[in-house]
C-alpha cells in the first residue's frame, strides 16, 4: 500500500501549509520544510529512499531555484535547479575528485 504521513501546519482546507514533515511510503522518502496549499514550496530538505539528499528551494513539489544535492558515493552538486533537474549554473564535485563547473541543462553538463 502507498501512503504518506504528515506532521505540521495545515491551511483551512486541511492541506499542508507552513512548516511540516512529510514521509512517503513505501519509498521511505522524507521531506522537511515549507508547504504551500499541500505542495512542497519554499525552503526544505528531501531525502529519498536511495539516500540522495537535496537541500534548497522547492517550487510545486520539485527542487527549483538554488540548492545542493548529494549522493551516497560522496558526489555533491551545488547550484541551480529547474523542475527537479540540474539546470543553470552549478558545480559538481564527483566522488573521485573530478569537478565540473559551469552551465547545466536538464541534468547534463553543457559548458564550462
Backbone torsions as a table, in degrees:
resi	resn	phi	psi	omega
1	UNK	NA	142.5	176.3
2	UNK	-98.3	129.2	174.4
3	UNK	-156.5	165.4	178.8
4	UNK	-129.6	161.5	175.1
5	UNK	-126.7	134.4	-179.4
6	UNK	-128.6	136.4	172.6
7	UNK	-130.3	126.1	177.0
8	UNK	151.9	-162.6	-175.8
9	UNK	-76.7	149.4	179.4
10	UNK	-127.2	157.4	172.7
11	UNK	-93.4	-174.4	-176.0
12	UNK	-65.8	-20.6	177.1
13	UNK	-91.7	10.5	178.6
14	UNK	64.4	29.5	173.8
15	UNK	-97.7	148.7	174.6
16	UNK	-54.4	127.4	-176.8
17	UNK	-156.8	117.0	-174.5
18	UNK	108.3	-143.2	-179.5
19	UNK	-88.9	139.9	177.4
20	UNK	-169.3	176.2	177.9
21	UNK	-129.7	128.7	179.5
22	UNK	-125.8	127.5	178.8
23	UNK	-114.3	131.0	-176.9
24	UNK	-106.5	132.9	175.5
25	UNK	-121.0	152.1	2.0
26	UNK	-84.5	-1.1	-175.7
27	UNK	-69.4	-13.5	179.8
28	UNK	62.5	32.7	174.6
29	UNK	-80.0	147.8	-179.6
30	UNK	-136.1	125.1	176.6
31	UNK	-116.5	134.3	175.6
32	UNK	-129.7	123.5	178.4
33	UNK	157.2	-147.4	-173.8
34	UNK	-90.1	143.0	174.8
35	UNK	-127.3	148.0	171.5
36	UNK	-134.0	117.8	178.8
37	UNK	47.7	46.3	174.1
38	UNK	90.0	-8.5	-178.6
39	UNK	-109.1	150.3	172.5
40	UNK	-68.3	117.9	-173.4
41	UNK	-157.4	120.4	-176.2
42	UNK	118.3	-140.7	179.6
43	UNK	-96.0	140.5	177.6
44	UNK	-171.9	-179.8	176.4
45	UNK	-133.9	129.6	176.3
46	UNK	-115.7	129.3	172.9
47	UNK	-117.5	117.1	179.2
48	UNK	-84.1	162.4	-179.5
49	UNK	-58.6	-25.0	178.9
50	UNK	-86.0	9.5	176.1
51	UNK	74.7	13.4	170.2
52	UNK	-76.6	134.9	-177.0
53	UNK	-124.0	132.7	174.6
54	UNK	-121.6	132.8	174.5
55	UNK	-126.7	129.2	177.7
56	UNK	153.2	-146.5	-175.5
57	UNK	-86.1	140.7	174.8
58	UNK	-123.8	143.4	172.5
59	UNK	-134.4	122.7	176.4
60	UNK	48.8	53.1	174.9
61	UNK	75.9	3.5	-178.6
62	UNK	-127.5	149.6	171.9
63	UNK	-59.9	122.9	179.0
64	UNK	-155.2	130.8	-174.7
65	UNK	111.0	-137.3	-179.5
66	UNK	-103.5	142.3	178.2
67	UNK	-173.7	-175.2	178.7
68	UNK	-134.2	134.0	176.7
69	UNK	-121.8	135.4	178.2
70	UNK	-128.7	148.3	-177.9
71	UNK	-114.0	157.3	-177.9
72	UNK	-58.8	-24.5	-179.7
73	UNK	-78.3	-4.0	179.4
74	UNK	101.9	-5.3	176.6
75	UNK	-69.2	143.9	-178.9
76	UNK	-138.6	134.1	173.3
77	UNK	-116.6	131.4	174.6
78	UNK	-124.9	126.3	179.4
79	UNK	159.4	-146.1	-173.4
80	UNK	-97.3	147.9	179.1
81	UNK	-130.3	152.3	174.3
82	UNK	-142.3	121.4	-179.8
83	UNK	49.1	41.9	175.8
84	UNK	85.9	-0.6	-178.4
85	UNK	-110.5	152.9	171.4
86	UNK	-67.0	117.4	-172.9
87	UNK	-157.6	121.5	-177.4
88	UNK	112.0	-151.2	-179.8
89	UNK	-83.5	135.9	178.6
90	UNK	-169.2	170.4	-179.1
91	UNK	-132.3	122.9	176.3
92	UNK	-106.9	124.0	173.2
93	UNK	-111.1	110.3	-177.2
94	UNK	-77.0	161.2	-178.7
95	UNK	-60.1	-26.1	-179.2
96	UNK	-90.3	6.2	177.4
97	UNK	94.9	-10.2	178.3
98	UNK	-67.5	132.6	-179.6
99	UNK	-116.5	131.2	173.5
100	UNK	-120.4	116.6	-179.2
101	UNK	-128.4	130.2	-179.5
102	UNK	153.6	-137.0	-174.5
103	UNK	-99.1	136.3	178.3
104	UNK	-118.9	145.4	177.7
105	UNK	-138.2	114.8	176.3
106	UNK	53.4	49.3	179.9
107	UNK	73.8	3.5	-179.1
108	UNK	-111.3	136.7	175.2
109	UNK	-76.2	122.1	-175.4
110	UNK	-110.2	-32.1	177.7
111	UNK	-163.6	144.0	177.3
112	UNK	-73.4	NA	NA
